[in-house]
Amino acid sequence: MLRIIVFILFFLIIPSVNSRAHHPYLLVVQSMGITPYNEAVAGFRTALEGNGRGAVYAVLGVNEADQAIRERKPDLILAVGAEALRKVKKYHHIPLVYLMVLNPHSILSHERNVAGVSMVVSPEKQLSAMRRVLPDARRIGVVYDPDKSGEFVRRAVVSARALRMEIRTKEVTNPREVPQSLHAMKGTVDAIWMIPDTTAITPDTVETMMLFSMRNGIPVCAFSAKYVGVGALMSVDASPFDMGRQAGEMAARILSGAKTADLQAAEAEHTVLTVNETVSKKLRLKMSDDVRARARIVR
């Protein structure tokens, strides 16, 4: 009787052990434990599980990554944030997916084991949102560094034409050139578009842009809601949860056998429009019912 019980228990336990053994081990390396990063990871896990990929997770900070990778030999690494991506990109033998990185191309060097989702919202989506909020704005001013944002601005020029808008640019190579570039745009543009360019956008230049906006009645359209809180009229942000979902779908394909090198880097698909009602009133702009219905309104 005892032998029969042991025999039955053996066959009940072994499948459970094997099922755990076949679950991939994923190492999540986060630059910071902030809410947007946590939301992105939640979206990632939701998508992976929705694709039928059960997994074992460990979530670590950047300083713990090296030891964990050496000891645990993960099947895939998820890097959340630029600092995390810089830390783990050296592990060329492990598939790597990144999230919440504004400019991944400035960090990567054609690694073939890396795929991911950039935080940058396409110029098409951003310009369409501007057109919705500012239907009379046709001339859009952009201050940028061509070495950092040249390709993005070229895409924006083409996208603007399709919307009967015009991109008017000023090139800079140093943040100190931004005030003069803005002054040169006075009277020639209907809005200033802040794009994620690390030369043109610094704490000092952001303050300069906001003062320029209020003094000249020219709205600023930003790429992040944090600038709406300091004077920008509107922003078009990527949704952290949805970016995580996109990355999770990539990871599911990789874990199912797809080559990481065959997956193209993606831009955020879903966006969040934020509009500052106080700034809108100061600039004497009317907010349509359509915008109120679609946007997150802040004061």
Secondary structure, 3 states (H helix, E strand, C coil): CHHHHHHHHHHHHHHHHHHHHCCCEEEEEECCCCHHHHHHHHHHHHHHHHCCCCCEEEEEEHHHHHHHHHHHCCCEEEEECHHHHHHHCCCCCCCEEEEEECCHHHCCCCCCCEEEEECCCCHHHHHHHHHHHCCCCCEEEEEECHHHHHHHHHHHHHHHHHCCCEEEEEECCCHHHHHHHHHHHCCCCCEEECCCCCCCCCHHHHHHHHHHHHHHCCCEEECCHHHHCCCCCEEEEECHHHHHHHHHHHHHHHHCCCCHHHCCCEECCCEEEEEEHHHHHHCCCCCCHHHHHHCEEEC
